[in-house]
């Protein structure tokens, strides 16, 4: 597995998994000019990592308990840590977040949220015929 390292002032952060590096870009801890390295390679600017900042700009899908509303849960099927209910895949509310700008309840006519919403509607229709 690839290990990433981030240079911060006079310290080194790592080893990091690729997903952890992506999280640091999303939260603004790693900028284009931040020095990074992959495994034992020399240090270079994070902007040189192909696709890193583009991936960070893509919306992410997060799942919340429909009973508690504000409690984030892992991808269903899962259990809510607050109310301890088992959550089925078809009962999740999907929220999109873009880099640095959470946008609860964002409705996009096209894109990942719309695709997920259409799939969910078809799935609910199959599971609960009228």
N, CA, C and O atoms as CSV, one atom per row, in Angstrom:
chain,resi,resn,atom,element,x,y,z
A,1,UNK,N,N,0.842,-1.175,0.000
A,1,UNK,CA,C,0.000,0.000,0.000
A,1,UNK,C,C,0.889,1.240,0.000
A,1,UNK,O,O,1.953,1.257,0.619
A,2,UNK,N,N,0.441,2.262,-0.695
A,2,UNK,CA,C,1.165,3.517,-0.781
A,2,UNK,C,C,1.068,4.290,0.523
A,2,UNK,O,O,-0.003,4.396,1.120
A,3,UNK,N,N,2.199,4.829,0.956
A,3,UNK,CA,C,2.228,5.664,2.155
A,3,UNK,C,C,2.589,7.084,1.735
A,3,UNK,O,O,3.568,7.298,1.019
A,4,UNK,N,N,1.800,8.042,2.180
A,4,UNK,CA,C,2.038,9.451,1.892
A,4,UNK,C,C,2.530,10.152,3.140
A,4,UNK,O,O,2.175,9.784,4.259
A,5,UNK,N,N,3.358,11.176,2.931
A,5,UNK,CA,C,3.879,11.990,4.020
A,5,UNK,C,C,3.657,13.455,3.664
A,5,UNK,O,O,3.770,13.842,2.501
A,6,UNK,N,N,3.344,14.254,4.656
A,6,UNK,CA,C,3.092,15.686,4.474
A,6,UNK,C,C,4.102,16.446,5.322
A,6,UNK,O,O,4.313,16.128,6.493
A,7,UNK,N,N,4.724,17.455,4.716
A,7,UNK,CA,C,5.695,18.278,5.429
A,7,UNK,C,C,4.978,19.504,5.979
A,7,UNK,O,O,4.374,20.271,5.230
A,8,UNK,N,N,5.051,19.680,7.290
A,8,UNK,CA,C,4.459,20.843,7.955
A,8,UNK,C,C,5.542,21.539,8.737
A,8,UNK,O,O,6.114,20.970,9.666
A,9,UNK,N,N,5.823,22.766,8.364
A,9,UNK,CA,C,6.878,23.555,8.991
A,9,UNK,C,C,8.106,22.680,9.186
A,9,UNK,O,O,8.806,22.405,8.211
A,10,UNK,N,N,8.396,22.235,10.393
A,10,UNK,CA,C,9.600,21.438,10.636
A,10,UNK,C,C,9.278,20.023,11.088
A,10,UNK,O,O,10.104,19.366,11.721
A,11,UNK,N,N,8.081,19.554,10.767
A,11,UNK,CA,C,7.711,18.193,11.153
A,11,UNK,C,C,7.142,17.457,9.948
A,11,UNK,O,O,6.755,18.058,8.946
A,12,UNK,N,N,7.107,16.160,10.079
A,12,UNK,CA,C,6.598,15.300,9.015
A,12,UNK,C,C,5.386,14.553,9.540
A,12,UNK,O,O,5.438,13.949,10.611
A,13,UNK,N,N,4.290,14.593,8.785
A,13,UNK,CA,C,3.071,13.887,9.150
A,13,UNK,C,C,2.955,12.661,8.266
A,13,UNK,O,O,3.012,12.776,7.042
A,14,UNK,N,N,2.795,11.505,8.856
A,14,UNK,CA,C,2.657,10.292,8.068
A,14,UNK,C,C,3.215,9.112,8.819
A,14,UNK,O,O,3.778,9.283,9.900
A,15,UNK,N,N,3.077,7.932,8.287
A,15,UNK,CA,C,2.515,7.603,6.975
A,15,UNK,C,C,0.995,7.749,6.948
A,15,UNK,O,O,0.314,7.483,7.939
A,16,UNK,N,N,0.476,8.177,5.794
A,16,UNK,CA,C,-0.958,8.368,5.588
A,16,UNK,C,C,-1.429,7.487,4.447
A,16,UNK,O,O,-0.717,7.294,3.461
A,17,UNK,N,N,-2.624,6.957,4.588
A,17,UNK,CA,C,-3.250,6.251,3.473
A,17,UNK,C,C,-3.733,7.301,2.471
A,17,UNK,O,O,-3.933,8.453,2.853
A,18,UNK,N,N,-3.925,6.939,1.205
A,18,UNK,CA,C,-4.411,7.908,0.214
A,18,UNK,C,C,-5.702,8.607,0.645
A,18,UNK,O,O,-5.864,9.803,0.401
A,19,UNK,N,N,-6.619,7.882,1.278
A,19,UNK,CA,C,-7.878,8.488,1.727
A,19,UNK,C,C,-7.635,9.539,2.808
A,19,UNK,O,O,-8.346,10.541,2.874
A,20,UNK,N,N,-6.637,9.312,3.649
A,20,UNK,CA,C,-6.310,10.290,4.691
A,20,UNK,C,C,-5.717,11.554,4.082
A,20,UNK,O,O,-6.012,12.659,4.537
A,21,UNK,N,N,-4.881,11.400,3.052
A,21,UNK,CA,C,-4.333,12.560,2.351
A,21,UNK,C,C,-5.466,13.355,1.707
A,21,UNK,O,O,-5.475,14.585,1.767
A,22,UNK,N,N,-6.405,12.667,1.102
A,22,UNK,CA,C,-7.555,13.320,0.482
A,22,UNK,C,C,-8.365,14.091,1.521
A,22,UNK,O,O,-8.820,15.200,1.244
A,23,UNK,N,N,-8.550,13.530,2.693
A,23,UNK,CA,C,-9.263,14.219,3.772
A,23,UNK,C,C,-8.543,15.502,4.173
A,23,UNK,O,O,-9.190,16.519,4.425
A,24,UNK,N,N,-7.225,15.467,4.234
A,24,UNK,CA,C,-6.453,16.660,4.580
A,24,UNK,C,C,-6.596,17.751,3.517
A,24,UNK,O,O,-6.610,18.939,3.837
A,25,UNK,N,N,-6.702,17.342,2.258
A,25,UNK,CA,C,-6.931,18.322,1.186
A,25,UNK,C,C,-8.324,18.913,1.339
A,25,UNK,O,O,-8.499,20.127,1.231
A,26,UNK,N,N,-9.313,18.067,1.588
A,26,UNK,CA,C,-10.694,18.544,1.728
A,26,UNK,C,C,-10.866,19.511,2.888
A,26,UNK,O,O,-11.625,20.475,2.784
A,27,UNK,N,N,-10.172,19.265,3.988
A,27,UNK,CA,C,-10.355,20.166,5.141
A,27,UNK,C,C,-9.420,21.371,5.108
A,27,UNK,O,O,-9.435,22.192,6.026
A,28,UNK,N,N,-8.602,21.485,4.049
A,28,UNK,CA,C,-7.748,22.652,3.883
A,28,UNK,C,C,-6.403,22.563,4.583
A,28,UNK,O,O,-5.652,23.539,4.582
A,29,UNK,N,N,-6.074,21.426,5.179
A,29,UNK,CA,C,-4.783,21.260,5.842
A,29,UNK,C,C,-3.641,21.096,4.844
A,29,UNK,O,O,-2.501,21.460,5.133
A,30,UNK,N,N,-3.948,20.545,3.666
A,30,UNK,CA,C,-2.961,20.404,2.601
A,30,UNK,C,C,-3.403,21.287,1.442
A,30,UNK,O,O,-4.495,21.125,0.898
A,31,UNK,N,N,-2.533,22.222,1.076
A,31,UNK,CA,C,-2.787,23.143,-0.030
A,31,UNK,C,C,-1.920,22.753,-1.214
A,31,UNK,O,O,-1.067,21.874,-1.096
A,32,UNK,N,N,-2.131,23.397,-2.351
A,32,UNK,CA,C,-1.381,23.074,-3.562
A,32,UNK,C,C,0.123,23.179,-3.341
A,32,UNK,O,O,0.886,22.382,-3.887
A,33,UNK,N,N,0.558,24.155,-2.544
A,33,UNK,CA,C,1.994,24.367,-2.335
A,33,UNK,C,C,2.582,23.533,-1.195
A,33,UNK,O,O,3.795,23.551,-0.985
A,34,UNK,N,N,1.746,22.808,-0.461
A,34,UNK,CA,C,2.228,21.955,0.627
A,34,UNK,C,C,3.142,20.877,0.056
A,34,UNK,O,O,2.845,20.285,-0.982
A,35,UNK,N,N,4.240,20.630,0.730
A,35,UNK,CA,C,5.200,19.618,0.289
A,35,UNK,C,C,4.740,18.247,0.770
A,35,UNK,O,O,4.404,18.066,1.940
A,36,UNK,N,N,4.729,17.280,-0.153
A,36,UNK,CA,C,4.343,15.908,0.153
A,36,UNK,C,C,5.357,14.961,-0.491
A,36,UNK,O,O,6.135,15.349,-1.362
A,37,UNK,N,N,5.323,13.739,-0.044
A,37,UNK,CA,C,6.112,12.705,-0.725
A,37,UNK,C,C,5.378,11.385,-0.637
A,37,UNK,O,O,4.587,11.146,0.276
A,38,UNK,N,N,5.657,10.543,-1.596
A,38,UNK,CA,C,5.047,9.218,-1.681
A,38,UNK,C,C,6.130,8.198,-1.356
A,38,UNK,O,O,7.175,8.155,-2.005
A,39,UNK,N,N,5.870,7.390,-0.357
A,39,UNK,CA,C,6.847,6.394,0.102
A,39,UNK,C,C,8.198,7.064,0.352
A,39,UNK,O,O,8.293,7.948,1.203
A,40,UNK,N,N,9.235,6.663,-0.369
A,40,UNK,CA,C,10.581,7.215,-0.142
A,40,UNK,C,C,11.000,8.217,-1.209
A,40,UNK,O,O,12.188,8.515,-1.335
A,41,UNK,N,N,10.058,8.738,-1.972
A,41,UNK,CA,C,10.399,9.687,-3.044
A,41,UNK,C,C,10.834,11.027,-2.457
A,41,UNK,O,O,10.616,11.277,-1.271
A,42,UNK,N,N,11.442,11.889,-3.265
A,42,UNK,CA,C,11.773,13.242,-2.794
A,42,UNK,C,C,10.491,14.063,-2.572
A,42,UNK,O,O,9.428,13.717,-3.088
A,43,UNK,N,N,10.604,15.144,-1.805
A,43,UNK,CA,C,9.460,16.016,-1.549
A,43,UNK,C,C,9.088,16.772,-2.813
A,43,UNK,O,O,9.956,17.132,-3.608
A,44,UNK,N,N,7.789,17.014,-2.998
A,44,UNK,CA,C,7.294,17.809,-4.126
A,44,UNK,C,C,5.994,18.477,-3.713
A,44,UNK,O,O,5.410,18.128,-2.687
A,45,UNK,N,N,5.535,19.443,-4.515
A,45,UNK,CA,C,4.302,20.174,-4.204
A,45,UNK,C,C,3.091,19.256,-4.365
A,45,UNK,O,O,3.039,18.448,-5.293
A,46,UNK,N,N,2.132,19.379,-3.473
A,46,UNK,CA,C,0.912,18.555,-3.532
A,46,UNK,C,C,0.167,18.758,-4.848
A,46,UNK,O,O,-0.536,17.854,-5.300
A,47,UNK,N,N,0.306,19.912,-5.461
A,47,UNK,CA,C,-0.366,20.175,-6.738
A,47,UNK,C,C,0.111,19.241,-7.843
A,47,UNK,O,O,-0.568,19.089,-8.859
A,48,UNK,N,N,1.269,18.615,-7.658
A,48,UNK,CA,C,1.811,17.689,-8.656
A,48,UNK,C,C,1.231,16.281,-8.540
A,48,UNK,O,O,1.506,15.434,-9.390
A,49,UNK,N,N,0.442,16.019,-7.514
A,49,UNK,CA,C,-0.191,14.706,-7.359
A,49,UNK,C,C,-1.399,14.679,-8.285
A,49,UNK,O,O,-2.403,15.337,-8.015
A,50,UNK,N,N,-1.308,13.938,-9.352
A,50,UNK,CA,C,-2.358,13.890,-10.371
A,50,UNK,C,C,-3.713,13.508,-9.821
A,50,UNK,O,O,-3.871,12.440,-9.228
A,51,UNK,N,N,-4.695,14.377,-10.014
A,51,UNK,CA,C,-6.079,14.097,-9.643
A,51,UNK,C,C,-6.424,14.328,-8.184
A,51,UNK,O,O,-7.588,14.181,-7.812
A,52,UNK,N,N,-5.466,14.682,-7.345
A,52,UNK,CA,C,-5.732,14.824,-5.914
A,52,UNK,C,C,-6.734,15.942,-5.630
A,52,UNK,O,O,-7.719,15.725,-4.925
A,53,UNK,N,N,-6.495,17.112,-6.162
A,53,UNK,CA,C,-7.373,18.247,-5.872
A,53,UNK,C,C,-8.708,18.122,-6.617
A,53,UNK,O,O,-9.733,18.610,-6.141
A,54,UNK,N,N,-8.694,17.477,-7.770
A,54,UNK,CA,C,-9.949,17.224,-8.480
A,54,UNK,C,C,-10.824,16.264,-7.679
A,54,UNK,O,O,-12.032,16.467,-7.558
A,55,UNK,N,N,-10.208,15.223,-7.137
A,55,UNK,CA,C,-10.961,14.256,-6.311
A,55,UNK,C,C,-11.520,14.922,-5.064
A,55,UNK,O,O,-12.623,14.597,-4.627
A,56,UNK,N,N,-10.764,15.854,-4.489
A,56,UNK,CA,C,-11.216,16.549,-3.279
A,56,UNK,C,C,-12.406,17.451,-3.562
A,56,UNK,O,O,-13.204,17.714,-2.662
A,57,UNK,N,N,-12.541,17.926,-4.783
A,57,UNK,CA,C,-13.670,18.806,-5.131
A,57,UNK,C,C,-14.952,18.037,-5.415
A,57,UNK,O,O,-16.040,18.612,-5.386
A,58,UNK,N,N,-14.832,16.750,-5.688
A,58,UNK,CA,C,-16.025,15.951,-5.955
A,58,UNK,C,C,-16.856,15.827,-4.693
A,58,UNK,O,O,-16.312,15.678,-3.598
A,59,UNK,N,N,-18.173,15.888,-4.840
A,59,UNK,CA,C,-19.028,15.728,-3.653
A,59,UNK,C,C,-18.844,14.343,-3.034
A,59,UNK,O,O,-18.527,13.371,-3.719
A,60,UNK,N,N,-19.048,14.286,-1.754
A,60,UNK,CA,C,-19.006,13.005,-1.053
A,60,UNK,C,C,-20.416,12.703,-0.547
A,60,UNK,O,O,-21.204,13.615,-0.296
A,61,UNK,N,N,-20.710,11.464,-0.405
A,61,UNK,CA,C,-22.021,11.065,0.113
A,61,UNK,C,C,-21.843,10.672,1.567
A,61,UNK,O,O,-20.991,9.852,1.910
A,62,UNK,N,N,-22.658,11.269,2.409
A,62,UNK,CA,C,-22.649,10.929,3.823
A,62,UNK,C,C,-24.030,10.436,4.204
A,62,UNK,O,O,-25.024,10.827,3.593
A,63,UNK,N,N,-24.095,9.597,5.190
A,63,UNK,CA,C,-25.355,9.006,5.627
A,63,UNK,C,C,-25.662,9.472,7.045
A,63,UNK,O,O,-24.782,9.534,7.903
A,64,UNK,N,N,-26.939,9.799,7.269
A,64,UNK,CA,C,-27.396,10.254,8.582
A,64,UNK,C,C,-28.571,9.400,9.022
A,64,UNK,O,O,-29.348,8.921,8.197
A,65,UNK,N,N,-28.694,9.216,10.318
A,65,UNK,CA,C,-29.805,8.455,10.872
A,65,UNK,C,C,-31.104,9.216,10.604
A,65,UNK,O,O,-31.205,10.390,10.960
A,66,UNK,N,N,-32.099,8.577,9.986
A,66,UNK,CA,C,-33.364,9.267,9.710
A,66,UNK,C,C,-34.183,9.525,10.976
A,66,UNK,O,O,-35.129,10.313,10.954
A,67,UNK,N,N,-33.828,8.876,12.059
A,67,UNK,CA,C,-34.561,9.057,13.308
A,67,UNK,C,C,-33.948,10.171,14.166
A,67,UNK,O,O,-34.665,10.908,14.844
A,68,UNK,N,N,-32.624,10.284,14.127
A,68,UNK,CA,C,-31.918,11.282,14.940
A,68,UNK,C,C,-31.572,12.535,14.144
A,68,UNK,O,O,-31.236,13.564,14.731
A,69,UNK,N,N,-31.649,12.463,12.820
A,69,UNK,CA,C,-31.415,13.573,11.898
A,69,UNK,C,C,-29.988,14.077,11.831
A,69,UNK,O,O,-29.449,14.193,10.731
A,70,UNK,N,N,-29.349,14.382,12.946
A,70,UNK,CA,C,-28.035,15.000,12.899
A,70,UNK,C,C,-26.893,14.028,13.211
A,70,UNK,O,O,-25.744,14.448,13.347
A,71,UNK,N,N,-27.198,12.754,13.324
A,71,UNK,CA,C,-26.179,11.772,13.672
A,71,UNK,C,C,-25.682,11.076,12.407
A,71,UNK,O,O,-26.448,10.421,11.701
A,72,UNK,N,N,-24.388,11.231,12.134
A,72,UNK,CA,C,-23.767,10.610,10.960
A,72,UNK,C,C,-23.551,9.135,11.256
A,72,UNK,O,O,-23.117,8.767,12.347
A,73,UNK,N,N,-23.856,8.294,10.275
A,73,UNK,CA,C,-23.672,6.849,10.408
A,73,UNK,C,C,-22.833,6.354,9.236
A,73,UNK,O,O,-22.702,7.044,8.225
A,74,UNK,N,N,-22.275,5.179,9.369
A,74,UNK,CA,C,-21.523,4.593,8.265
A,74,UNK,C,C,-22.511,4.115,7.201
A,74,UNK,O,O,-23.718,4.062,7.438
A,75,UNK,N,N,-21.983,3.771,6.032
A,75,UNK,CA,C,-22.836,3.340,4.927
A,75,UNK,C,C,-23.713,2.180,5.383
A,75,UNK,O,O,-23.221,1.222,5.979
A,76,UNK,N,N,-25.007,2.265,5.104
A,76,UNK,CA,C,-25.923,1.211,5.520
A,76,UNK,C,C,-25.693,-0.075,4.744
A,76,UNK,O,O,-25.149,-0.023,3.641
A,77,UNK,N,N,-26.079,-1.212,5.268
A,77,UNK,CA,C,-26.761,-1.349,6.550
A,77,UNK,C,C,-25.800,-1.079,7.703
A,77,UNK,O,O,-24.650,-1.518,7.688
A,78,UNK,N,N,-26.285,-0.358,8.690
A,78,UNK,CA,C,-25.475,-0.009,9.858
A,78,UNK,C,C,-26.395,0.223,11.049
A,78,UNK,O,O,-27.613,0.080,10.945
A,79,UNK,N,N,-25.801,0.579,12.175
A,79,UNK,CA,C,-26.555,0.865,13.387
A,79,UNK,C,C,-26.236,2.280,13.834
A,79,UNK,O,O,-25.072,2.683,13.840
A,80,UNK,N,N,-27.256,3.036,14.206
A,80,UNK,CA,C,-27.056,4.399,14.693
A,80,UNK,C,C,-26.410,4.338,16.067
A,80,UNK,O,O,-26.908,3.640,16.950
A,81,UNK,N,N,-25.296,5.065,16.267
A,81,UNK,CA,C,-24.642,5.035,17.577
A,81,UNK,C,C,-25.447,5.742,18.664
A,81,UNK,O,O,-25.204,5.512,19.849
A,82,UNK,N,N,-26.398,6.596,18.289
A,82,UNK,CA,C,-27.179,7.337,19.287
A,82,UNK,C,C,-28.438,6.569,19.700
A,82,UNK,O,O,-28.668,6.345,20.888
A,83,UNK,N,N,-29.254,6.164,18.715
A,83,UNK,CA,C,-30.528,5.504,19.056
A,83,UNK,C,C,-30.450,3.980,18.976
A,83,UNK,O,O,-31.398,3.292,19.356
A,84,UNK,N,N,-29.333,3.449,18.486
A,84,UNK,CA,C,-29.081,2.013,18.404
A,84,UNK,C,C,-30.038,1.275,17.467
A,84,UNK,O,O,-30.213,0.063,17.591
A,85,UNK,N,N,-30.660,2.002,16.529
A,85,UNK,CA,C,-31.544,1.355,15.560
A,85,UNK,C,C,-30.728,0.823,14.390
A,85,UNK,O,O,-29.718,1.410,13.999
A,86,UNK,N,N,-31.182,-0.293,13.841
A,86,UNK,CA,C,-30.555,-0.852,12.646
A,86,UNK,C,C,-31.119,-0.095,11.451
A,86,UNK,O,O,-32.335,0.010,11.294
A,87,UNK,N,N,-30.241,0.428,10.615
A,87,UNK,CA,C,-30.647,1.252,9.487
A,87,UNK,C,C,-30.490,0.477,8.187
A,87,UNK,O,O,-29.410,-0.012,7.859
A,88,UNK,N,N,-31.590,0.379,7.461
A,88,UNK,CA,C,-31.583,-0.314,6.183
A,88,UNK,C,C,-31.094,0.633,5.097
A,88,UNK,O,O,-31.164,1.853,5.242
A,89,UNK,N,N,-30.608,0.070,4.033
A,89,UNK,CA,C,-30.042,0.857,2.947
A,89,UNK,C,C,-31.038,1.831,2.337
A,89,UNK,O,O,-30.638,2.919,1.923
A,90,UNK,N,N,-32.303,1.490,2.266
A,90,UNK,CA,C,-33.285,2.326,1.582
A,90,UNK,C,C,-33.841,3.442,2.454
A,90,UNK,O,O,-34.666,4.223,1.979
A,91,UNK,N,N,-33.428,3.546,3.697
A,91,UNK,CA,C,-34.024,4.537,4.588
A,91,UNK,C,C,-33.077,5.682,4.920
A,91,UNK,O,O,-33.300,6.389,5.903
A,92,UNK,N,N,-32.021,5.885,4.125
A,92,UNK,CA,C,-31.029,6.895,4.447
A,92,UNK,C,C,-31.290,8.215,3.729
A,92,UNK,O,O,-31.763,8.242,2.593
A,93,UNK,N,N,-30.977,9.287,4.406
A,93,UNK,CA,C,-31.030,10.622,3.826
A,93,UNK,C,C,-29.621,10.921,3.333
A,93,UNK,O,O,-28.653,10.742,4.072
A,94,UNK,N,N,-29.498,11.378,2.082
A,94,UNK,CA,C,-28.191,11.627,1.501
A,94,UNK,C,C,-27.927,13.123,1.487
A,94,UNK,O,O,-28.766,13.907,1.045
A,95,UNK,N,N,-26.760,13.511,1.973
A,95,UNK,CA,C,-26.328,14.901,2.016
A,95,UNK,C,C,-25.037,14.991,1.216
A,95,UNK,O,O,-24.181,14.111,1.313
A,96,UNK,N,N,-24.897,16.037,0.435
A,96,UNK,CA,C,-23.676,16.237,-0.324
A,96,UNK,C,C,-22.853,17.335,0.299
A,96,UNK,O,O,-23.387,18.326,0.797
A,97,UNK,N,N,-21.557,17.155,0.270
A,97,UNK,CA,C,-20.621,18.165,0.749
A,97,UNK,C,C,-19.604,18.403,-0.350
A,97,UNK,O,O,-19.087,17.455,-0.940
A,98,UNK,N,N,-19.317,19.656,-0.625
A,98,UNK,CA,C,-18.238,19.990,-1.533
A,98,UNK,C,C,-17.087,20.488,-0.695
A,98,UNK,O,O,-17.259,20.790,0.486
A,99,UNK,N,N,-15.921,20.577,-1.291
A,99,UNK,CA,C,-14.723,20.959,-0.542
A,99,UNK,C,C,-14.939,22.265,0.203
A,99,UNK,O,O,-15.226,23.301,-0.397
A,100,UNK,N,N,-14.796,22.201,1.518
A,100,UNK,CA,C,-14.884,23.368,2.365
A,100,UNK,C,C,-16.260,23.984,2.523
A,100,UNK,O,O,-16.394,24.972,3.245
A,101,UNK,N,N,-17.290,23.448,1.882
A,101,UNK,CA,C,-18.610,24.067,1.943
A,101,UNK,C,C,-19.687,23.017,2.163
A,101,UNK,O,O,-20.243,22.516,1.185
A,102,UNK,N,N,-20.009,22.660,3.409
A,102,UNK,CA,C,-21.108,21.729,3.626
A,102,UNK,C,C,-22.409,22.356,3.151
A,102,UNK,O,O,-22.670,23.537,3.380
A,103,UNK,N,N,-23.205,21.557,2.496
A,103,UNK,CA,C,-24.456,22.086,1.956
A,103,UNK,C,C,-25.589,21.121,2.211
A,103,UNK,O,O,-26.041,20.431,1.297
A,104,UNK,N,N,-26.047,21.067,3.435
A,104,UNK,CA,C,-27.104,20.136,3.825
A,104,UNK,C,C,-28.348,20.373,2.994
A,104,UNK,O,O,-28.757,21.512,2.769
A,105,UNK,N,N,-28.940,19.286,2.542
A,105,UNK,CA,C,-30.169,19.378,1.784
A,105,UNK,C,C,-29.981,19.843,0.353
A,105,UNK,O,O,-30.955,20.198,-0.312
A,106,UNK,N,N,-28.749,19.848,-0.135
A,106,UNK,CA,C,-28.486,20.289,-1.493
A,106,UNK,C,C,-29.227,19.388,-2.470
A,106,UNK,O,O,-29.136,18.164,-2.378
A,107,UNK,N,N,-29.949,19.978,-3.392
A,107,UNK,CA,C,-30.643,19.207,-4.406
A,107,UNK,C,C,-30.048,19.579,-5.751
A,107,UNK,O,O,-30.122,20.733,-6.174
A,108,UNK,N,N,-29.464,18.609,-6.417
A,108,UNK,CA,C,-28.876,18.843,-7.720
A,108,UNK,C,C,-29.671,18.033,-8.735
A,108,UNK,O,O,-29.887,16.838,-8.527
A,109,UNK,N,N,-30.121,18.664,-9.847
A,109,UNK,CA,C,-30.913,17.935,-10.813
A,109,UNK,C,C,-30.137,16.800,-11.463
A,109,UNK,O,O,-30.728,15.786,-11.835
A,110,UNK,N,N,-28.844,16.948,-11.606
A,110,UNK,CA,C,-27.988,15.908,-12.179
A,110,UNK,C,C,-26.834,15.691,-11.230
A,110,UNK,O,O,-26.643,16.471,-10.297
A,111,UNK,N,N,-26.080,14.668,-11.446
A,111,UNK,CA,C,-24.916,14.422,-10.611
A,111,UNK,C,C,-25.139,13.260,-9.666
A,111,UNK,O,O,-26.154,12.567,-9.746
A,112,UNK,N,N,-24.175,13.046,-8.762
A,112,UNK,CA,C,-24.226,11.876,-7.891
A,112,UNK,C,C,-25.463,11.809,-7.005
A,112,UNK,O,O,-26.024,10.732,-6.804
A,113,UNK,N,N,-25.896,12.960,-6.470
A,113,UNK,CA,C,-27.056,12.941,-5.572
A,113,UNK,C,C,-28.317,12.544,-6.330
A,113,UNK,O,O,-29.117,11.747,-5.841
A,114,UNK,N,N,-28.491,13.104,-7.527
A,114,UNK,CA,C,-29.677,12.772,-8.321
A,114,UNK,C,C,-29.661,11.307,-8.722
A,114,UNK,O,O,-30.695,10.640,-8.693
A,115,UNK,N,N,-28.499,10.810,-9.094
A,115,UNK,CA,C,-28.378,9.409,-9.464
A,115,UNK,C,C,-28.712,8.507,-8.278
A,115,UNK,O,O,-29.446,7.529,-8.418
A,116,UNK,N,N,-28.169,8.845,-7.118
A,116,UNK,CA,C,-28.450,8.063,-5.908
A,116,UNK,C,C,-29.925,8.136,-5.548
A,116,UNK,O,O,-30.523,7.139,-5.143
A,117,UNK,N,N,-30.515,9.329,-5.697
A,117,UNK,CA,C,-31.930,9.508,-5.381
A,117,UNK,C,C,-32.808,8.659,-6.308
A,117,UNK,O,O,-33.750,8.015,-5.848
A,118,UNK,N,N,-32.501,8.656,-7.617
A,118,UNK,CA,C,-33.287,7.851,-8.560
A,118,UNK,C,C,-33.158,6.365,-8.244
A,118,UNK,O,O,-34.146,5.630,-8.267
A,119,UNK,N,N,-31.928,5.923,-7.946
A,119,UNK,CA,C,-31.718,4.520,-7.608
A,119,UNK,C,C,-32.505,4.164,-6.356
A,119,UNK,O,O,-33.133,3.108,-6.294
A,120,UNK,N,N,-32.473,5.033,-5.371
A,120,UNK,CA,C,-33.170,4.807,-4.117
A,120,UNK,C,C,-34.674,4.719,-4.345
A,120,UNK,O,O,-35.340,3.861,-3.766
A,121,UNK,N,N,-35.212,5.598,-5.184
A,121,UNK,CA,C,-36.644,5.572,-5.473
A,121,UNK,C,C,-37.033,4.278,-6.181
A,121,UNK,O,O,-38.070,3.688,-5.875
A,122,UNK,N,N,-36.201,3.833,-7.130
A,122,UNK,CA,C,-36.494,2.560,-7.816
A,122,UNK,C,C,-36.429,1.403,-6.827
A,122,UNK,O,O,-37.263,0.499,-6.862
A,123,UNK,N,N,-35.438,1.437,-5.948
A,123,UNK,CA,C,-35.248,0.365,-4.974
A,123,UNK,C,C,-36.413,0.295,-3.988
A,123,UNK,O,O,-36.891,-0.792,-3.663
A,124,UNK,N,N,-36.865,1.452,-3.516
A,124,UNK,CA,C,-37.996,1.487,-2.592
A,124,UNK,C,C,-39.236,0.939,-3.275
A,124,UNK,O,O,-40.021,0.212,-2.666
A,125,UNK,N,N,-39.408,1.289,-4.537
A,125,UNK,CA,C,-40.557,0.790,-5.297
A,125,UNK,C,C,-40.563,-0.720,-5.397
A,125,UNK,O,O,-41.624,-1.342,-5.339
A,126,UNK,N,N,-39.369,-1.331,-5.551
A,126,UNK,CA,C,-39.262,-2.784,-5.643
A,126,UNK,C,C,-39.513,-3.446,-4.280
A,126,UNK,O,O,-40.154,-4.493,-4.195
A,127,UNK,N,N,-38.997,-2.818,-3.226
A,127,UNK,CA,C,-39.138,-3.390,-1.880
A,127,UNK,C,C,-40.542,-3.232,-1.304
A,127,UNK,O,O,-40.982,-4.053,-0.499
A,128,UNK,N,N,-41.242,-2.180,-1.716
A,128,UNK,CA,C,-42.570,-1.887,-1.174
A,128,UNK,C,C,-43.567,-1.645,-2.305
A,128,UNK,O,O,-43.951,-0.501,-2.547
A,129,UNK,N,N,-43.999,-2.712,-3.009
A,129,UNK,CA,C,-44.958,-2.512,-4.098
A,129,UNK,C,C,-46.294,-2.031,-3.571
A,129,UNK,O,O,-46.719,-2.408,-2.480
A,130,UNK,N,N,-46.950,-1.194,-4.358
A,130,UNK,CA,C,-48.251,-0.636,-3.943
A,130,UNK,C,C,-49.369,-1.632,-4.057
A,130,UNK,O,O,-50.516,-1.311,-3.746
